[in-house]
Each structure stands twice: as structure tokens, then as C-alpha cells.
């Protein structure tokens, strides 16, 4: 149970640290450069929408989740 509690605390901390206006601005710039659009307001932690170049939307994201998706996009494929 302690391990689960520690993992949950680490996850919450990562999400809290990612939730800044500066991070939102950076992610919007990086994604726009790849044809994606990130919309949402900093007032809500899980209210961001990511739109791909074809118009497909993924909503209900946190900035930490968007960071993870961007990292996945940038990682080399085998």
C-alpha cells in the first residue's frame, strides 16, 4: 500500500509542476510547429484539448499528459 501511495504522490506532483502558464505556452508553440493545436485554460487542470493536423480532437487532457504525448511523438520509432 505504501508503494501505491508513493506512486500516486509522485504522479500528482508531476501534474502539478507541469500546470503552469509558461509550460502551456511552450507546449502550444512546440505542437503548432508540428501542425497540432493545444487549447484550454490554465484555470482547469484537465480541460485541455489537443487537435491533430486532420482535425481529430483529444479532450480532457492535463498538461502533464500533453507533455507525455509530445515526448512520444518525438521519440525515435524502431
Wavefront OBJ file of the C-alpha trace (Angstrom):
o trace
v 0.000 0.000 0.000
v 2.881 2.392 0.734
v 4.267 1.838 -2.754
v 0.925 2.756 -4.327
v 0.711 5.861 -2.134
v 4.224 6.936 -3.170
v 3.464 6.392 -6.868
v 0.243 8.390 -6.589
v 2.023 11.237 -4.807
v 4.730 11.329 -7.490
v 2.115 11.391 -10.249
v 0.205 14.226 -8.591
v 3.421 16.191 -8.113
v 4.353 15.755 -11.786
v 0.921 17.006 -12.861
v 1.086 19.997 -10.503
v 4.573 21.000 -11.711
v 3.509 20.782 -15.364
v 0.479 23.022 -14.818
v 1.934 26.487 -15.434
v 1.219 29.201 -17.975
v 4.818 29.012 -19.182
v 4.509 25.285 -19.832
v 1.191 25.788 -21.642
v 2.775 28.453 -23.855
v 5.792 26.226 -24.613
v 3.649 23.209 -25.448
v 1.397 25.284 -27.698
v 4.448 26.568 -29.624
v 6.053 23.132 -29.964
v 2.829 21.479 -31.085
v 1.918 24.293 -33.502
v 5.277 23.781 -35.178
v 4.163 20.220 -35.932
v 0.685 21.160 -37.165
v -1.133 20.371 -33.904
v -3.199 22.734 -31.769
v -3.474 22.782 -27.972
v -6.390 24.702 -26.499
v -7.709 25.141 -22.999
v -7.454 27.338 -19.964
v -4.901 27.256 -17.184
v -7.758 27.588 -14.658
v -8.654 23.903 -15.017
v -6.073 21.140 -14.755
v -7.702 18.592 -17.055
v -9.507 20.757 -19.549
v -7.076 20.856 -22.460
v -7.862 19.691 -25.976
v -5.272 18.510 -28.466
v -6.227 18.678 -32.148
v -4.162 16.832 -34.748
v -3.480 18.181 -38.263
v -6.507 16.246 -39.599
v -8.887 17.832 -37.061
v -9.206 14.851 -34.736
v -9.572 16.039 -31.135
v -8.491 14.514 -27.841
v -10.084 16.334 -24.926
v -9.877 16.214 -21.144
v -6.075 16.242 -21.048
v -3.757 17.660 -18.406
v -0.578 19.462 -19.408
v 1.447 16.577 -17.983
v -0.434 14.220 -20.310
v 0.224 16.502 -23.268
v 3.930 16.556 -22.366
v 3.920 12.762 -22.398
v 2.211 12.648 -25.786
v 4.685 15.158 -27.217
v 7.601 13.123 -25.903
v 6.081 10.040 -27.545
v 5.747 11.921 -30.855
v 9.399 12.971 -30.695
v 10.824 9.597 -29.695
v 12.514 7.603 -32.441
v 10.440 4.737 -33.800
v 12.067 1.284 -34.040
l 1 2 3 4 5 6 7 8 9 10 11 12 13 14 15 16 17 18 19 20 21 22 23 24 25 26 27 28 29 30 31 32 33 34 35 36 37 38 39 40 41 42 43 44 45 46 47 48 49 50 51 52 53 54 55 56 57 58 59 60 61 62 63 64 65 66 67 68 69 70 71 72 73 74 75 76 77 78
